[in-house]
Amino acid sequence: MKTFSIIKNFIKKFSLFNKQSQFKKNYLQWLFLLIFAAFSVWLMFFTFGYRDGQFLLRSRLWSDFAAHLPLIRSFSLGNNFPPEYPQFAGEPIRYHFLFYFFVGVFERLGLNIAWSLNLLSAVGFFGLLLMIYLFAKLFAQSDSKKSSLVTFAGLLAVILFLFNGSLTFVDYFKEAGLSWNSLVSIFQLEQFVNFGPWNGDDISAFWHWNVYTNQRHLAFSIALVLLLIWPLVKAVFDPVSIRDFSIKNFNKFIWFFIILALIALPFLNLAAYAMAVIFIFAWLILNPKLIKQFGSIYVTALVFSLPSFAYFYLQGTESIQVNFGFLAQEKTLMEILFYWWRNLGLYLVLWPILFLVSNLKQKKWLLIFSFYFVLANLFQLSADIINNHKLINFFQIGLVILLAAKLVNFWARHWSLKIVVIVLFIPLTLSGVLDAAAIINDRQATIQDSIHQPIGEWIIKNTSPNSTFIITNYLYNPASLVGRKTYLDYGYFAWSMGYDDSERRANLPIIFSFEAAAQQWCELLSQEKIDYILVSPGKGDLDIDVHDSWLVRENEPSYRSPNDYLLYKITNICPEELGQL
């Protein structure tokens, strides 16, 4: 009961539910929230599962989960503290790992890995839908006092968020033609119409559910940002309900939450931390009356969060450089505008119109969120410019929140405006329907979990959780899936995090050379702190015939699995004194 009262007090203090909104009396809102929760749980469990010793994942998750699963297992089955990126052993981690750390902890405590990951993912996604809903309601309330309209503004914002407004539908009908059959076929799509930049399209793959099912930490971190800024925004749009939210009578538990959340954000998502800091400072500057009420609370939290930010900054994770136009192939102004016309569709036109028809409070909101878009289009904020999509995702969220409030307000004014809203709704959501169909109809792949295979069982029983492996097959390697660290990954993951793997990759031809001097070979392995080498069956991923190497020809493996994995323990090949020469 004490725990329940703490949670109730937390919710009350954050003013998510209050007497003014009469949330408790509006059963329609509870129905919407139930639908949001059910959808969040379905989406996460639909795209990833675990049964009979196998990972079950939709094909779109194949690449990203090749990084996520080893990271989770490094915490649940390995020993990864202080944290290292498990597929580039020996250096501090440069990836926001906290979400996957908690998933690993849950699995370590005995919960199925799919339940561990999916439940936390569903909580994050539901939290994001909830905050979008509440912000849209808040904005609609400032335009209209009709409770039914306010409620539907929240629902509309969630729908606009879930179903993007790109021009994918134009490409679809251009190819399939406009007919009854092409309309029905929308719901049978198995492939994305556009999936840029990987398939060469100019419409990118970051505007639909796929980005949240693949990057499971993203929804959770953005939801946390929106929750952190909620009191600041509510104090402007609904000052009466939050007038007591000040330092003098501030609930210590909530103060602790804000501090803890900002400390955790860099570890959850460094981009989300930047979003939060930018918004907090900008909103206080644009609304100086809030500084007395909130300044000391948020500044204190920001000061406490600086070591977390410095942890990643000092690792050299960010290599900021000027790079115009995000993923637009041509960097001229017209080509960049065309790129965003293709990716944002009518939002590109509605954006300036929205600014003109908004009140001063709403303009401030839109101005800050527009800054995220501009920032993503002026600078490359990490080794891979693709990562800028997080800022654009956040911009889109801010845009749909305000747009939903305005559309509902227009709906109430005149019957002719109802027609306008209906006409706008179709191109603002149709591409999202196409993308959703491709996700729902996506094929399911299965991957054997190595903890139930002989090679994985042997590694767990006979190697230290701190062990480092050289592997010859990168994606979903048994050593990675049982929580052991590896010397290298296939290249992209480590590169995108800012690691320089060129020297390590140059060592591979020496390690797997046809002839080797034992002393020099052992010195190299000792220098690189390698404990084991795992040679997979077949050719593997290296441009080297590892089965014809000195290692395999001249040395007996410490373990040979029934399906021909060869595992070599370095201390069995190199006497300790030889490796240290």
Summary of the structure (lengths in Angstrom):
residues: 581
radius of gyration: 26.2
end to end distance: 64.1
largest distance: 87.1
contacts: 1922
relative contact order: 0.12
helix: 64%
strand: 7%
